[in-house]
Every structure is written in C-alpha cells, then in structure tokens.
C-alpha cells in the first residue's frame, strides 16, 4: 500500500441530515490532508517532479492550515 492516501469525499447532504457524521467526515478529511501535506514535504525533487509538483508548490501547500481544504475534496 502506498504511503500516500487518496482524499475521502464528504457528502454535503450529511451536514443537514446528520451533523455529527458530517463533522467527523470533515475532521477525517482535514487530518488526511495534513498527513498528505507532511508526506509531500518529505519527498525529494525527483519524486515531486514525477507527480508534477515543484518544491515551491509544496512549500505553498505546507503553509496552509490543516483545515484549509480544496473545495473539490469536500463534497
């Protein structure tokens, strides 16, 4: 299994119907994002180039707080 994880998707309808599940889902997603960002920070330049990222992009990503999640990751 890869050390990098795909981001889980959160259904927005959960927020209205089941707020506890929605909160847990968002928290799980935020922790996954934080883990993924730490993994990116540990990658060397060649590995980053393989996945199409630059060191500058990774530094920018690392500056973001763990709760700052791209909208496409939260559905």
Secondary structure, DSSP 8 states (H G I E B T S, - for coil): --SS-------THHHHH-HHHHHHHHHHHHHHHHHHHHHHHHS-HHHHHHTT--HHHHHHHHHS-TT---GGG--
